[in-house]
Amino acid sequence: MESESDILRALNPERTLPPPTESDFATAIETLGYELPPPLKEIYGFCGGIVGPTDTWYLLPLIDGPDEETSLVSENLFWRPDGDAIPEWIDDFVCFGFGTDQCNLAVGRKSPYTVIRYYLPDSGEYEKTDGGIFDAIQTDKGEFDEMVRHEQPKP
């Protein structure tokens, strides 16, 4: 596995946040009512959030974002109003960030090495990604870079 610094350097994020504290982890678990999948907890162990170009949150802050609506906890509670997941399958996943094409990125709670992209509320469907959490983030970053290259004026 690549080192944490290699991964962050490859992403070339606009900014990264410091890791959450143990108290932050405990608050997130208590608020959500479940443990974070191990690969997600491992990432938060060295990085508290990753902001890409155009302020896209590739990795949401765990509990304290720039506003009360931007955190892993708030995003996951949003799709579970009154305990009912919308759509039902979303309860099996933990949303951890956003892709450049307005999709959400999530990792499985019961199958923690399954990462998906989904578009809600527009579609109740999702697609599995290849690889893990950082692979999904790197793919979306690559798609953004390609989009920017095509939008730049020719010399």
N, C-alpha and C positions, 0 to 999 in steps of 0.2 A: 504494500500500500504506500502511496505517496505520503510525504510528510505534510503536516498541516500548513506549514509555510509555503511549500511548493504548490499546494492546492490553491491557497489564497492568492499567491503570485500569478498563477495561471488564469485566475478569474479576473485579475486586475480590477477589483471593485472600486467604486467611487469612495466608499467608506465601509469600514467594519466596526462593529461594536464590541466592547469587552465582554468576556463570558459572564453569564448570570451567576449569582451566588447560590450557595446551597439553600438559602432561605427563599430565593426566587424559584428554584426547582420545587421546593416543598409547597409554595403558594400555587404554582401552576398545577401540580398534581392534585392538590386539594380542590382547587377550583374546577378543574376538568373532570375529576373523579376517576382518573386512570393514570397509570405510569406512561411516560413517553417511551416510544420504541427505542431499543438500545442504540441503533445507528444515529438517531436524531439526538439523543442525550449525549452521545460521544461528540458530535459536532458542536453542540452548545457548550461542551466542556472547554473548548478553545476559542469559540467565536460566538458572540451574542447576537449577531445579525449581519447580513450582507446586503448592502444597497448598491445596485448597479446603476447604469445610465438611466436617465429620466426618472430617477427615484423609484425604480422597480425594486421591491423587496424580494430578492432571491431567497433569503433566509430571514423570516420575520423575527423581530425581537421576541423573547419568550413572554414577558409580561409587561414590560414598560417600553412602549413605542413612542414615537414623536407625538402621538395623540392617543386618546383612549380607544380608538377603533383599529389601531395598527399594532397587533401583537398576535402571536400564535394562540394565546388563550382567547382573546376576543374574537378572532376569526373562526375558531372552532366552536365557540359558544353561539356565534351568529347563525350557523347552519343547524343548530340543535335547539330551536326555540321550545321551551317547556318540555325538554327532554325528547322531543320527536325530531329525528333527523330528516332533513329534506335534501335530496331524496334519501330513502332508507339506507342505501349502501354506504353513504358518506360516514355513517357511524363507525365503520370498520377502518377508517383512515384518519390521519392527523394532517391537516393542511399546514405546511411549513413555509410556503412562499408563493410567489407569483412569477409566471413566465412573461416574456416580452410581448406575447400576443394575447395578453389579458386572460391567460389560463391560470388555474390554480395548480400548485404542485403539492402532492400529499404522499405520505408513506403509510404503509399498512400497520395497524395496531396488532393484528393477529399474525400477520406475515410481514415482519419488519424490514424485509429486504425487497419488498414490492413497492415500487414508486409509480405513481400515476400522474397524468395531466387531466384536468377536467375543466369544463366551462359551465359555471352555474351563475345565474339561474337560466341562462339561455338553453342549456341542454342538460339532460340528466345522464349523459353518457360520459365515459372516461376511457382513456387508453393507457395501457401499461407502457412504461419507458424501459429502455435498455439500461442496465446498470443500476447504481445506487443514487443516493441523494445528490452527491456532488456531480455525478455524471449528468443528472437532469439539469442541474444549475448550469454546468458548462455547456450543455447543448443549447439551452435558451440563450446564454450569453453569446455563443457562436452565431445563432440565428439573428440576434440583434446586430452583431458586428457586420454580418453579411447585408442586412437591410440598410444599415448606415452607409456601407460602401456603395450600394446601388443608388442611394439618394444624393450622394455627393456630386456636384457639377463636374463635368469633364474639363480638363485644363485647355 
